[in-house]
Amino acid sequence: MLKGIGALSALFLSLVVIIVGILITAIGILVFSVRDFTFGILVIVIGAIFLRGFHIAKEWERFPILRLGRYIGLLGPGQFYLTPFIETSPIKIDLRIITMPFRSEQTLTRDNVPVTVDAVMYCKPVDPEKCILNVQEFLMATNWAAQTTLREVIGKNELDTMLAQRDTIGVHLREIIDLKTEHWGVAVTSVEVKDVMIPAALQDAMARNAQAERERRARVTLATAEVEAAQKMVEAAKTYEQVAHGLELRWMNMLYEMGFKGMTIMLVPSKIPEVGYVAPVGLMSMPGAPAASQGQPTPPKEEQSPSTSTTPIESKSPEKQEEKEKRRHLHFL
């Protein structure tokens, strides 16, 4: 209720001032019209000065008032009147959150890498009185404090930390900057690191390093897959060895799968290989090969004398010769 009464009184005072200013201006114009130029101009100037003291502040604006150079308080929001030449307002303070981008020039990190960091800060004036009395220009001071703090934080961290932990760096920056601006009536709500720029040569080196790391992971993954596949094959072989019909079922399944691949010609062995059977390899396994290929010792050959022959002498009787002639004749026919 008191706030409403104060607003009504301020409105009434403003209306009175406006009416007085308009009356004075009208009197000046009237006097000027009767050709009393000097007095008419004087009256018009006085009326304009009275009207100049009328101001309107928006909801988020505050005006610090100095009366004869002494701070007396804040005015706003709404309409208010400043006595000309007695009361002044040196600055208008915006109480909304202010977005302030800032950056550090090329700065060395802890591991001696030159970087340039872009960041953005969100701050808000919470005590307009401190913003006026404790610092000359609180926005510029806050910006410079943010830049110096950013350089300090960069020098205390390594490049990998700056790239991987941006959120942590932003929280650390907010704490330090807020501690500096607390005496100026400014509260820092958030600081975010937008970009970390590094030299082009270092970017190429980091790209090669990342590519090599990916290739290493791919090879390790492939080798791990080979190991697991070999282990599974060993387990399958043990299972086939324990179950006699397991390999036969697997063989039939393979033939069934081959039939679905659109093959028109299939060579199916008449005998399914048994578990544990190892087929001989090479020319030594062919029929008629020496017995050494089957793991048996070859008996030594006995030496035969040239005069002794073990081949039996075939008899040449007339009946047998006649029978051979008949066979040849039939074969010719």
LINVEN-V927848 format. One line per field, one symbol per residue. ss: DSSP state (@ for helix, = for strand, . for the rest). phi: phi as a letter, one per 40 degrees, with the letter a starting at -180 (. if undefined). burial: 1 if it has 16 or more other C-alpha atoms within 10 Angstrom, else 0. A space follows every 10 residues. Layout:
ss: ???
phi: ???
burial: ???
This chain:
ss: .@@@@@@@@@ @@@@@@@@@@ @@@@@@@@@@ @@@...@@@@ @@@@@@@@@@ @@.====... =======..= =====..=== =.....==.. .===...=== ===...==.. ...======= =====..@@@ @@@....@@@ @@@@@@@@@@ @@@@@@..@@ @@@@.@@@@@ @@@@@@@@@@ @@@@.===== ========.@ @@@@@@@@@@ @@@@@@@@@@ @@@@@@@@@@ @@@@@@@@@@ @@...@@@@@ @@@@@@@@@. .......... .......... ..@@@..... @@@@...... .......... .......@@@ @@@@@@@@@@ @@.
phi: .ccccccccc cccccccccc cccccccccc ccccgbcccc cccccccccc ccccbbbccc bbbcbbbfgb cbibbhchca bbcdgbbbbc abbccccbcb caabcdbccc cgbcbbbbab bbbacbbdcc ccccacbccc cccccccccc ccccccbccc ccccbccccc cccccccccc ccccgbbcca bbccabcbcc cccccccccc cccccccccc cccccccccc cccccccccc ccbccccccc cccccccccc cgccbbbbcc bccccgcbcc bhcccccgcc ccccgbcccc cccbcccbbc cccccbcccc cccccccccc ccc
burial: 0000001001 1001001100 1101111110 1100000001 1011001011 1011000000 1111110000 1001110011 1100001110 0011100001 1111001110 0001111111 1111110111 1100100110 0110111011 1011100110 0100010011 0011011101 1101111101 1110000000 0000000000 0000000000 0000000000 0000001001 0000001100 0000000000 0000000000 0000100000 0000000000 0010000000 0000000000 0000000000 0000000000 000
